[in-house]
């Protein structure tokens, strides 16, 4: 049996915590919390589905990063109320969401750029610009989702701040930190495409993704 890496072990621990939480909420008949936690657990299993059904292999470091983000934002933030307990929780999570979405956007366009079947050849600057716009755009869509949930279901996803019950200040800060996170990834991504050196964490993750999925990049395993 293949030995699990430290990243895979940490991922498994977080998934076990979520599974225990599902059992506890069902036992206590907290149906909404149980449903949300079940959804979070299913999200953390997405990399396994991608590997099994689409043969897409995601590096364990990136899987852990995604799962930690989902765990911190949805489980700790929404279920455990960390957004209201700690004023900085929302800002930190949105900063990381910009980074996460920037990485996903960069990988999407990088795959298109390297696939021979698709006649697309984009310069490094455009690849980085696409990753930036993708992350900012997804962040904006999330803010629309929060506004819709608050408007139609009387939730408080747009956290009301002192002196601003409308949630506008929270929304603007979310968009600002989303943009800053996306900008960081755009700069690092540009450096990777331009120099192809494995210096930053992003460049190492990209190279690991390419090595794990050679068929996307016309490389032989």
Secondary structure, 3 states (H helix, E strand, C coil): CCCCCHHHHHHHHHHHHHHHHHHHHHHCCCHHHHHHHHHHHHHHCHHHHHHHHHCCCCCHHHHHHHHHHHHHHHHHHHHCCHHHHCCCHHHHHHHHHHHHHHHHHHHHHHHHHHCCCCCCCCCHHHHHHHHHHHHHHHHHHHHHHHHHHHHHHCCCCCCCECCECCCHHHHHHHHHHHHHHHHHHHHHHHHHHHHCCCCCHHHHHHHHHHHHCHHHCCCCC
